Each structure stands twice: as C-alpha cells, then as structure tokens.
Amino acid sequence: MYNGAAIGGARRMLIATGNTGKVAEYRILLSSWSDDLVGLGDLGITATVEENGSTFAENALLKARFYSSVAGQVVLADDSGLEVD
C-alpha cells in the first residue's frame, strides 16, 4: 500500500477520484506543484465516503478528510456537483 512518502524530494498528492480522466486533468493543472499525483485506483482504494454535506464544499471536505485518513497523505478533493431544476 502506498504510504505517501516522497521519493527524491517529489511531492505526492492523492486526487480523491476514481475518474482517470479527472486525474489526468489535475496532473496537467498541477504539474508545476507536484511530480506525482495519483488517483484512488492507483492506490487500490475502493472505500467510499457518504457525501451527506449540505453544500458542495462540505462534501469535498468530507472526501478530503476521509481519504487522507485512509491513505495517510495530502488529498485534493472536489465536488463539482450537479443541480437540476
């Protein structure tokens, strides 16, 4: 299991998503910050968190805290949400 340790000074971060396309986008966006961005699938994480916050921000925070506790490392989480009238 991945332990979140930096190798050779590389900064690693978990992107809290199983969407490989989203991880690829973040790798481009954050390439100047991190040498190693990984998604949930890269670490074999299949656990999920209930997104029961009352806002998108609360749900993102729930995910970040949960996956940080699971992986023991820095996590970036979002909840872009979808609202339909």
Backbone hydrogen bonds, N-H to C=O, Kabsch-Sander energy under -0.5 kcal/mol:
donor,donor_aa,acceptor,acceptor_aa,energy
8,G,6,A,-0.5
10,A,7,I,-1.5
12,R,10,A,-0.6
13,M,36,D,-1.9
14,L,74,V,-2.6
15,I,38,V,-3.5
16,A,14,L,-0.6
16,A,76,L,-2.9
17,T,15,I,-2.7
20,T,18,G,-0.8
23,V,19,N,-1.9
24,A,20,T,-2.1
25,E,21,G,-2.0
26,Y,22,K,-2.3
27,R,23,V,-2.2
28,I,24,A,-1.5
29,L,25,E,-2.6
30,L,26,Y,-2.8
31,S,28,I,-1.1
33,W,30,L,-1.4
34,S,30,L,-2.5
35,D,11,R,-0.7
36,D,11,R,-1.5
38,V,13,M,-2.3
40,L,15,I,-0.6
40,L,17,T,-2.1
43,L,39,G,-0.9
43,L,40,L,-0.8
44,G,41,G,-0.9
45,I,40,L,-2.5
46,T,44,G,-0.6
51,E,49,V,-0.5
52,N,50,E,-1.5
59,N,55,T,-1.9
60,A,56,F,-2.2
61,L,57,A,-2.2
62,L,58,E,-2.3
63,K,59,N,-2.2
64,A,60,A,-2.6
65,R,61,L,-2.5
66,F,62,L,-2.3
67,Y,63,K,-2.7
68,S,64,A,-1.8
69,S,65,R,-1.8
70,V,66,F,-1.8
71,A,67,Y,-2.8
72,G,68,S,-2.4
76,L,14,L,-2.8
77,A,75,V,-0.5
